[in-house]
Amino acid sequence: MKNALITIAGAVALGLSVQVAAQTCASPLPITSQGGPHAVVSGDLCTASNSLPGYGGTPSPQNEIVYSFVAQGANATIALAQGAEGTWGGQSAGVFLMPSPCSSSTDPIQLGFPGSPMQVSGLTDGATYYVIVTADPGAPAATCGTFTATVTGTLPVSLQNFSVE
């Protein structure tokens, strides 16, 4: 019985590590319009990784979770709320909108913080955009915690890749 529990715990841990690894530019999570299946997304930056060591000219030691969508008449706001857990330590979370390519050399085109929603409009239809949730890049490197991002308005997503394993 003890070995079975260890095996189950190992499988759960492996599943969680795969989920965290999938939250990068290479494998972003979906985010959708108000009323869609991913209009409200939540995460824990303490379990994420720092796959982007910077955002254009702004270096960042922070972990991030990356979401993406394909613009089709986008006209929305993304409000960010941070939880009390983790090691926020009085620091703030941030949300950045980045055009393709999603890389540390690409400058964000919009940003938002808790209490100051990010505007998402005037985008090129058919282009992929990335929503990056992170801690303030100027905060200490261990800054993290939970968050919820809520989309209000239109932020369409189209299927880019589908596979069954």
N, CA, C and O of each residue as an XYZ file, in Angstrom:
660
protein
N       0.828     -1.190      0.000
C       0.000      0.000      0.000
C       0.870      1.251      0.000
O       0.580      2.210     -0.715
N       1.945      1.243      0.807
C       2.833      2.394      0.885
C       3.467      2.670     -0.481
O       3.565      3.824     -0.897
N       3.899      1.605     -1.187
C       4.495      1.780     -2.517
C       3.483      2.339     -3.504
O       3.840      3.146     -4.363
N       2.215      1.919     -3.395
C       1.175      2.427     -4.285
C       0.981      3.922     -4.064
O       0.834      4.672     -5.029
N       0.978      4.364     -2.815
C       0.827      5.793     -2.521
C       2.012      6.594     -3.036
O       1.835      7.703     -3.539
N       3.203      6.054     -2.918
C       4.393      6.735     -3.425
C       4.315      6.840     -4.943
O       4.658      7.875     -5.514
N       3.863      5.770     -5.600
C       3.716      5.790     -7.055
C       2.685      6.831     -7.480
O       2.918      7.576     -8.432
N       1.550      6.891     -6.787
C       0.514      7.879     -7.103
C       1.043      9.289     -6.873
O       0.835     10.171     -7.705
N       1.720      9.507     -5.759
C       2.281     10.834     -5.471
C       3.286     11.245     -6.539
O       3.327     12.408     -6.940
N       4.090     10.307     -6.995
C       5.061     10.602     -8.049
C       4.378     10.959     -9.356
O       4.816     11.873    -10.054
N       3.311     10.251     -9.696
C       2.572     10.544    -10.930
C       1.917     11.916    -10.856
O       1.917     12.657    -11.839
N       1.355     12.263     -9.693
C       0.753     13.586     -9.511
C       1.816     14.666     -9.633
O       1.595     15.675    -10.303
N       2.957     14.473     -9.002
C       4.039     15.462     -9.077
C       4.524     15.627    -10.512
O       4.793     16.746    -10.948
N       4.637     14.531    -11.247
C       5.046     14.605    -12.647
C       4.015     15.368    -13.459
O       4.371     16.188    -14.305
N       2.735     15.103    -13.208
C       1.673     15.826    -13.923
C       1.716     17.311    -13.642
O       1.522     18.116    -14.553
N       1.970     17.695    -12.386
C       2.060     19.108    -12.033
C       3.270     19.753    -12.674
O       3.186     20.897    -13.123
N       4.399     19.052    -12.732
C       5.588     19.647    -13.336
C       5.403     19.842    -14.831
O       5.939     20.796    -15.396
N       4.647     18.947    -15.493
C       4.367     19.110    -16.912
C       3.486     20.333    -17.114
O       3.689     21.093    -18.061
N       2.489     20.535    -16.216
C       1.609     21.687    -16.322
C       2.410     22.975    -16.184
O       2.191     23.905    -16.960
N       3.310     23.064    -15.246
C       4.124     24.258    -15.061
C       5.010     24.488    -16.277
O       5.149     25.625    -16.729
N       5.608     23.441    -16.810
C       6.492     23.580    -17.966
C       5.726     24.060    -19.190
O       6.313     24.668    -20.085
N       4.427     23.795    -19.243
C       3.636     24.163    -20.408
C       3.212     25.629    -20.392
O       2.514     26.062    -21.308
N       3.599     26.394    -19.404
C       3.155     27.772    -19.266
C       4.237     28.753    -19.697
O       4.498     29.735    -19.003
N       4.864     28.493    -20.836
C       5.943     29.320    -21.353
C       5.589     29.816    -22.748
O       4.523     29.487    -23.268
N       6.463     30.598    -23.354
C       6.249     31.064    -24.731
C       6.110     29.899    -25.699
O       5.329     29.972    -26.648
N       6.858     28.829    -25.470
C       6.811     27.675    -26.362
C       5.480     26.938    -26.281
O       5.028     26.371    -27.275
N       4.855     26.939    -25.126
C       3.571     26.253    -24.918
C       2.668     27.088    -24.024
O       2.423     26.721    -22.875
N       2.167     28.214    -24.542
C       1.335     29.078    -23.698
C      -0.041     28.471    -23.434
O      -0.519     27.622    -24.187
N      -0.657     28.918    -22.364
C      -2.016     28.515    -22.025
C      -2.999     29.431    -22.745
O      -2.638     30.557    -23.089
N      -4.236     28.981    -22.985
C      -5.214     29.846    -23.659
C      -5.826     30.869    -22.697
O      -5.952     30.623    -21.498
N      -6.199     32.017    -23.257
C      -6.980     33.018    -22.552
C      -8.023     33.490    -23.550
O      -7.698     33.711    -24.717
N      -9.297     33.654    -23.110
C     -10.391     33.931    -24.036
C     -11.209     35.142    -23.611
O     -10.973     35.749    -22.567
N     -12.185     35.473    -24.464
C     -13.088     36.593    -24.220
C     -13.990     36.338    -23.027
O     -14.144     35.210    -22.559
N     -14.584     37.436    -22.548
C     -15.561     37.363    -21.481
C     -16.638     36.352    -21.853
O     -17.167     36.391    -22.963
N     -16.967     35.446    -20.935
C     -17.951     34.407    -21.194
C     -17.351     33.139    -21.775
O     -18.030     32.114    -21.834
N     -16.088     33.181    -22.209
C     -15.422     32.010    -22.777
C     -14.898     31.090    -21.689
O     -14.940     31.423    -20.505
N     -14.397     29.916    -22.103
C     -13.934     28.940    -21.110
C     -12.663     29.356    -20.368
O     -12.358     28.791    -19.318
N     -11.924     30.324    -20.885
C     -10.692     30.763    -20.221
C     -10.692     32.280    -20.025
O      -9.655     32.930    -20.160
N     -11.878     32.843    -19.702
C     -11.987     34.287    -19.481
C     -11.455     34.671    -18.097
O     -11.043     35.810    -17.877
N     -11.468     33.726    -17.182
C     -10.894     33.926    -15.849
C      -9.842     32.841    -15.672
O     -10.156     31.651    -15.661
N      -8.596     33.266    -15.535
C      -7.499     32.310    -15.362
C      -6.799     32.604    -14.044
O      -6.699     33.757    -13.623
N      -6.324     31.560    -13.408
C      -5.618     31.694    -12.135
C      -4.331     30.891    -12.195
O      -4.211     29.945    -12.973
N      -3.374     31.274    -11.371
C      -2.127     30.544    -11.336
C      -1.344     30.843    -10.081
O      -1.739     31.672     -9.261
N      -0.236     30.160     -9.944
C       0.667     30.327     -8.818
C       2.073     30.546     -9.366
O       2.703     29.611     -9.859
N       2.557     31.763     -9.281
C       3.887     32.086     -9.801
C       4.998     31.397     -9.017
O       6.115     31.269     -9.519
N       4.711     30.950     -7.795
C       5.733     30.262     -7.001
C       6.083     28.901     -7.598
O       7.165     28.372     -7.342
N       5.170     28.326     -8.397
C       5.432     27.029     -9.014
C       5.801     27.164    -10.491
O       6.018     26.157    -11.165
N       5.875     28.385    -10.998
C       6.222     28.629    -12.400
C       7.741     28.749    -12.539
O       8.482     28.552    -11.576
N       8.187     29.075    -13.748
C       9.617     29.244    -13.983
C       9.882     30.619    -14.586
O       8.955     31.321    -14.989
N      11.144     30.990    -14.643
C      11.567     32.255    -15.253
C      12.092     31.939    -16.647
O      13.301     31.867    -16.867
N      11.158     31.748    -17.596
C      11.557     31.420    -18.964
C      11.896     32.662    -19.783
O      12.520     32.557    -20.838
N      11.490     33.831    -19.305
C      11.807     35.104    -19.961
C      12.642     35.948    -18.998
O      12.085     36.536    -18.071
N      13.949     36.024    -19.190
C      14.784     36.799    -18.265
C      14.623     38.311    -18.427
O      15.288     39.093    -17.747
N      13.745     38.704    -19.320
C      13.460     40.118    -19.504
C      12.312     40.312    -20.456
O      11.886     39.384    -21.143
N      11.809     41.545    -20.489
C      10.715     41.920    -21.385
C      11.219     43.110    -22.190
O      11.069     44.260    -21.776
N      11.824     42.820    -23.357
C      12.443     43.883    -24.142
C      13.619     44.445    -23.373
O      14.534     43.703    -23.015
N      13.612     45.739    -23.111
C      14.707     46.389    -22.402
C      14.613     46.319    -20.893
O      15.436     46.914    -20.197
N      13.613     45.593    -20.363
C      13.429     45.505    -18.915
C      13.833     44.121    -18.416
O      13.133     43.145    -18.687
N      14.948     44.016    -17.692
C      15.319     42.698    -17.151
C      14.350     42.274    -16.046
O      13.791     43.114    -15.342
N      14.162     40.972    -15.905
C      13.265     40.465    -14.869
C      13.756     39.130    -14.331
O      13.948     38.181    -15.092
N      13.959     39.056    -13.014
C      14.327     37.773    -12.406
C      13.096     36.960    -11.995
O      13.230     35.917    -11.355
N      11.897     37.432    -12.360
C      10.659     36.835    -11.848
C      10.182     35.643    -12.664
O      10.463     35.529    -13.857
N       9.453     34.758    -11.989
C       8.743     33.677    -12.669
C       7.568     34.280    -13.423
O       7.064     35.341    -13.056
N       7.136     33.601    -14.478
C       5.972     34.079    -15.198
C       5.146     32.906    -15.726
O       5.642     31.791    -15.886
N       3.871     33.193    -15.991
C       2.981     32.252    -16.666
C       2.512     32.959    -17.929
O       2.085     34.113    -17.882
N       2.594     32.259    -19.061
C       2.319     32.847    -20.366
C       1.018     32.282    -20.932
O       0.801     31.071    -20.937
N       0.158     33.184    -21.407
C      -1.095     32.853    -22.086
C      -1.010     33.427    -23.491
O      -0.208     34.327    -23.738
N      -1.824     32.923    -24.420
C      -1.825     33.506    -25.761
C      -3.223     33.507    -26.355
O      -4.102     32.757    -25.931
N      -3.407     34.378    -27.357
C      -4.638     34.447    -28.134
C      -4.297     35.005    -29.507
O      -3.260     35.643    -29.689
N      -5.178     34.759    -30.471
C      -5.049     35.320    -31.807
C      -6.083     36.430    -31.919
O      -7.276     36.180    -31.751
N      -5.644     37.649    -32.199
C      -6.529     38.810    -32.224
C      -7.502     38.739    -33.395
O      -7.117     38.436    -34.524
N      -8.749     39.019    -33.110
C      -9.810     39.155    -34.114
C     -10.764     40.214    -33.571
O     -11.776     39.877    -32.956
N     -10.456     41.473    -33.791
C     -11.304     42.552    -33.279
C     -11.225     42.698    -31.772
O     -12.220     43.029    -31.127
N     -10.063     42.457    -31.209
C      -9.897     42.509    -29.749
C     -10.222     43.899    -29.207
O      -9.720     44.907    -29.703
N     -11.065     43.931    -28.185
C     -11.409     45.161    -27.486
C     -11.783     44.753    -26.065
O     -12.950     44.496    -25.770
N     -10.789     44.697    -25.196
C     -11.001     44.144    -23.863
C     -10.094     44.806    -22.837
O      -9.203     45.587    -23.172
N     -10.347     44.475    -21.590
C      -9.417     44.793    -20.505
C      -9.129     43.488    -19.771
O      -9.964     42.585    -19.729
N      -7.942     43.407    -19.200
C      -7.574     42.263    -18.369
C      -7.237     42.814    -16.993
O      -6.254     43.535    -16.821
N      -8.068     42.463    -16.014
C      -7.865     42.901    -14.632
C      -7.107     41.818    -13.883
O      -7.396     40.631    -14.034
N      -6.148     42.225    -13.083
C      -5.305     41.298    -12.338
C      -5.542     41.477    -10.851
O      -5.532     42.598    -10.342
N      -5.754     40.371    -10.159
C      -5.877     40.383     -8.696
C      -4.869     39.381     -8.157
O      -4.730     38.284     -8.696
N      -4.173     39.753     -7.103
C      -3.212     38.816     -6.515
C      -3.730     38.316     -5.189
O      -4.383     39.036     -4.433
N      -3.412     37.031     -4.922
C      -3.812     36.418     -3.665
C      -2.876     36.833     -2.545
O      -1.843     37.459     -2.783
N      -3.241     36.484     -1.339
C      -2.431     36.845     -0.174
C      -1.344     35.820      0.111
O      -0.455     36.065      0.926
N      -1.412     34.649     -0.571
C      -0.461     33.583     -0.301
C       0.894     33.869     -0.937
O       1.077     34.868     -1.633
N       1.829     32.976     -0.682
C       3.143     33.077     -1.317
C       4.025     34.085     -0.623
O       3.874     34.349      0.569
N       4.920     34.627     -1.359
C       5.889     35.566     -0.792
C       5.802     36.923     -1.483
O       6.822     37.522     -1.823
N       4.557     37.409     -1.690
C       4.402     38.724     -2.322
C       5.165     39.788     -1.539
O       5.728     40.705     -2.136
N       5.192     39.680     -0.227
C       5.994     40.581      0.606
C       5.757     42.064      0.331
O       6.701     42.854      0.346
N       4.517     42.445      0.082
C       4.216     43.842     -0.185
C       4.489     44.267     -1.620
O       4.264     45.425     -1.969
N       4.972     43.351     -2.460
C       5.250     43.649     -3.862
C       4.000     43.406     -4.704
O       3.019     42.842     -4.219
N       4.038     43.827     -5.952
C       2.878     43.737     -6.820
C       3.097     42.744     -7.960
O       4.217     42.540     -8.427
N       1.990     42.133     -8.392
C       1.996     41.328     -9.612
C       1.874     42.280    -10.796
O       1.524     43.448    -10.625
N       2.159     41.788    -11.984
C       2.011     42.589    -13.191
C       1.550     41.715    -14.341
O       1.790     40.508    -14.352
N       0.884     42.332    -15.312
C       0.458     41.629    -16.518
C       0.934     42.449    -17.715
O       0.738     43.663    -17.767
N       1.564     41.767    -18.680
C       2.137     42.414    -19.854
C       1.534     41.805    -21.114
O       1.271     40.603    -21.162
N       1.317     42.632    -22.133
C       0.870     42.165    -23.442
C       2.044     42.289    -24.397
O       2.623     43.365    -24.552
N       2.392     41.176    -25.038
C       3.560     41.140    -25.917
C       3.149     40.591    -27.290
O       2.456     39.576    -27.365
N       3.573     41.257    -28.378
C       3.309     40.702    -29.704
C       4.286     39.563    -30.003
O       5.219     39.322    -29.237
N       4.069     38.873    -31.111
C       5.021     37.838    -31.543
C       6.287     38.518    -32.046
O       6.201     39.618    -32.592
N       7.444     37.917    -31.888
C       7.674     36.642    -31.221
C       7.723     36.838    -29.700
O       8.131     37.888    -29.204
N       7.309     35.826    -28.998
C       7.362     35.854    -27.537
C       8.792     35.497    -27.132
O       9.179     34.328    -27.118
N       9.559     36.529    -26.807
C      10.953     36.300    -26.409
C      11.385     37.426    -25.485
O      10.704     38.445    -25.370
N      12.516     37.234    -24.830
C      13.001     38.244    -23.888
C      13.454     39.519    -24.591
O      13.678     40.530    -23.925
N      13.597     39.502    -25.912
C      14.001     40.709    -26.632
C      12.805     41.498    -27.171
O      12.990     42.570    -27.747
N      11.581     40.984    -26.994
C      10.379     41.660    -27.482
C       9.836     42.601    -26.409
O       9.632     42.198    -25.264
N       9.605     43.859    -26.789
C       9.049     44.838    -25.854
C       7.547     44.630    -25.676
O       6.836     44.407    -26.656
N       7.056     44.701    -24.441
C       5.604     44.665    -24.228
C       4.961     45.914    -24.839
O       5.589     46.970    -24.920
N       3.699     45.779    -25.268
C       2.996     46.926    -25.837
C       1.931     47.476    -24.889
O       1.417     48.572    -25.113
N       1.595     46.736    -23.840
C       0.667     47.193    -22.801
C       1.061     46.548    -21.488
O       1.747     45.526    -21.468
N       0.622     47.151    -20.387
C       0.843     46.544    -19.080
C      -0.263     46.928    -18.131
O      -0.976     47.908    -18.345
N      -0.399     46.145    -17.078
C      -1.383     46.407    -16.040
C      -0.905     45.851    -14.720
O      -0.031     44.985    -14.665
N      -1.494     46.365    -13.662
C      -1.175     45.923    -12.304
C      -2.489     45.794    -11.539
O      -3.506     46.307    -12.004
N      -2.506     45.134    -10.390
C      -3.748     45.055     -9.621
C      -4.300     46.473     -9.385
O      -3.577     47.366     -8.944
N      -5.580     46.658     -9.683
C      -6.215     47.961     -9.538
C      -6.063     48.849    -10.760
O      -6.663     49.922    -10.819
N      -5.272     48.422    -11.735
C      -5.038     49.185    -12.962
C      -5.077     48.216    -14.157
O      -4.028     47.780    -14.630
N      -6.293     47.876    -14.651
C      -6.423     46.864    -15.703
C      -5.670     47.227    -16.981
O      -5.496     48.401    -17.307
N      -5.228     46.196    -17.692
C      -4.516     46.361    -18.957
C      -5.528     46.457    -20.093
O      -6.413     45.609    -20.212
N      -5.401     47.488    -20.930
C      -6.245     47.659    -22.112
C      -5.714     46.796    -23.254
O      -4.508     46.764    -23.502
N      -6.609     46.101    -23.943
C      -6.228     45.258    -25.070
C      -7.115     45.658    -26.255
O      -8.245     45.186    -26.382
N      -6.592     46.531    -27.116
C      -7.349     46.963    -28.298
C      -6.360     47.481    -29.339
O      -5.179     47.674    -29.050
N      -6.863     47.704    -30.557
C      -6.017     48.210    -31.628
C      -4.977     47.221    -32.106
O      -3.927     47.625    -32.606
N      -5.247     45.928    -31.962
C      -4.291     44.893    -32.341
C      -4.490     44.480    -33.794
O      -5.545     44.739    -34.373
N      -3.503     43.852    -34.375
C      -3.581     43.370    -35.748
C      -4.351     42.053    -35.778
O      -3.933     41.069    -35.168
N      -5.475     42.038    -36.489
C      -6.275     40.810    -36.591
C      -5.440     39.692    -37.212
O      -4.697     39.913    -38.167
N      -5.575     38.492    -36.656
C      -4.857     37.326    -37.156
C      -3.482     37.138    -36.539
O      -2.856     36.095    -36.731
N      -3.001     38.138    -35.797
C      -1.679     38.038    -35.164
C      -1.809     37.410    -33.777
O      -2.812     37.605    -33.090
N      -0.791     36.659    -33.376
C      -0.755     36.051    -32.052
C      -0.160     37.033    -31.055
O       0.857     37.673    -31.322
N      -0.810     37.141    -29.899
C      -0.339     37.993    -28.806
C      -0.214     37.143    -27.549
O      -0.902     36.135    -27.387
N       0.672     37.571    -26.670
C       0.955     36.833    -25.446
C       0.644     37.706    -24.245
O       1.024     38.875    -24.197
N      -0.049     37.127    -23.276
C      -0.360     37.779    -22.008
C       0.535     37.122    -20.971
O       0.436     35.919    -20.727
N       1.408     37.912    -20.364
C       2.387     37.380    -19.419
C       2.067     37.899    -18.032
O       2.038     39.109    -17.809
N       1.825     36.990    -17.097
C       1.576     37.359    -15.707
C       2.838     37.049    -14.920
O       3.382     35.948    -15.003
N       3.296     38.029    -14.157
C       4.551     37.912    -13.425
C       4.509     38.828    -12.215
O       3.526     39.539    -12.007
N       5.553     38.816    -11.428
C       5.706     39.806    -10.361
C       6.402     41.028    -10.954
O       7.006     40.943    -12.024
N       6.319     42.133    -10.281
C       6.993     43.358    -10.722
C       8.458     43.035    -11.014
O       9.160     42.537    -10.134
N       8.938     43.311    -12.247
C      10.327     42.988    -12.590
C      11.363     43.640    -11.668
O      12.481     43.137    -11.556
N      11.019     44.733    -11.015
C      11.950     45.401    -10.114
C      11.933     44.864     -8.688
O      12.734     45.287     -7.854
N      11.025     43.935     -8.407
C      10.919     43.366     -7.057
C      12.009     42.308     -6.846
O      12.612     41.841     -7.812
N      12.262     41.932     -5.592
C      13.242     40.866     -5.328
C      12.875     39.582     -6.074
O      11.696     39.300     -6.293
N      13.880     38.814     -6.459
C      13.695     37.625     -7.299
C      12.754     36.580     -6.703
O      12.126     35.844     -7.464
N      12.630     36.482     -5.410
C      11.780     35.460     -4.793
C      10.322     35.888     -4.697
O       9.518     35.167     -4.105
N       9.958     37.020     -5.252
C       8.586     37.523     -5.165
C       7.651     36.660     -6.003
O       7.866     36.494     -7.204
N       6.616     36.112     -5.375
C       5.658     35.280     -6.088
C       4.410     35.115     -5.253
O       4.359     35.566     -4.108
N       3.416     34.479     -5.807
C       2.163     34.212     -5.126
C       1.113     33.828     -6.137
O       1.418     33.615     -7.310
N      -0.121     33.738     -5.687
C      -1.213     33.364     -6.575
C      -1.836     34.615     -7.191
O      -1.676     35.725     -6.684
N      -2.553     34.406     -8.303
C      -3.210     35.514     -8.980
C      -4.441     35.002     -9.711
O      -4.603     33.803     -9.936
N      -5.298     35.939    -10.072
C      -6.425     35.686    -10.962
C      -6.467     36.818    -11.967
O      -6.418     37.988    -11.587
N      -6.558     36.484    -13.252
C      -6.696     37.470    -14.325
C      -8.075     37.280    -14.949
O      -8.465     36.163    -15.290
N      -8.807     38.384    -15.094
C     -10.176     38.339    -15.608
C     -10.306     39.204    -16.854
O      -9.969     40.387    -16.834
N     -10.799     38.607    -17.943
C     -11.004     39.324    -19.200
C     -12.424     39.879    -19.233
O     -13.386     39.156    -18.972
N     -12.551     41.162    -19.554
C     -13.841     41.794    -19.786
C     -13.823     42.314    -21.217
O     -12.959     43.116    -21.574
N     -14.767     41.866    -22.039
C     -14.811     42.288    -23.442
C     -14.391     41.165    -24.361
O     -14.420     39.993    -23.987
N     -13.993     41.543    -25.593
C     -13.693     40.575    -26.653
C     -12.199     40.341    -26.778
O     -11.429     41.277    -26.997
N     -11.800     39.102    -26.639
C     -10.405     38.692    -26.778
C     -10.401     37.317    -27.442
O     -10.082     36.326    -26.785
N     -10.755     37.231    -28.756
C     -10.933     35.924    -29.397
C      -9.667     35.071    -29.411
O      -8.544     35.574    -29.390
N      -9.895     33.779    -29.447
C      -8.816     32.793    -29.553
C      -9.175     31.824    -30.667
O     -10.332     31.427    -30.801
N      -8.188     31.444    -31.464
C      -8.409     30.403    -32.459
C      -7.465     29.249    -32.170
O      -6.361     29.448    -31.661
N      -7.907     28.040    -32.498
C      -7.099     26.851    -32.272
C      -5.862     26.895    -33.162
O      -5.975     27.015    -34.382
N      -4.683     26.798    -32.553
C      -3.439     26.854    -33.302
C      -2.792     25.480    -33.443
O      -2.064     25.225    -34.403
N      -3.059     24.602    -32.489
C      -2.398     23.297    -32.507
C      -3.262     22.338    -31.689
O      -3.831     22.717    -30.665
N      -3.350     21.109    -32.148
C      -4.100     20.100    -31.428
C      -3.374     18.781    -31.601
O      -3.021     18.397    -32.716
N      -3.151     18.088    -30.488
C      -2.534     16.775    -30.583
C      -3.086     15.880    -29.489
O      -3.515     16.358    -28.439
N      -3.073     14.598    -29.739
C      -3.514     13.605    -28.781
C      -2.347     12.672    -28.536
O      -1.738     12.152    -29.471
N      -2.045     12.469    -27.263
C      -0.936     11.580    -26.925
C      -1.419     10.362    -26.217
O      -0.618      9.500    -25.855
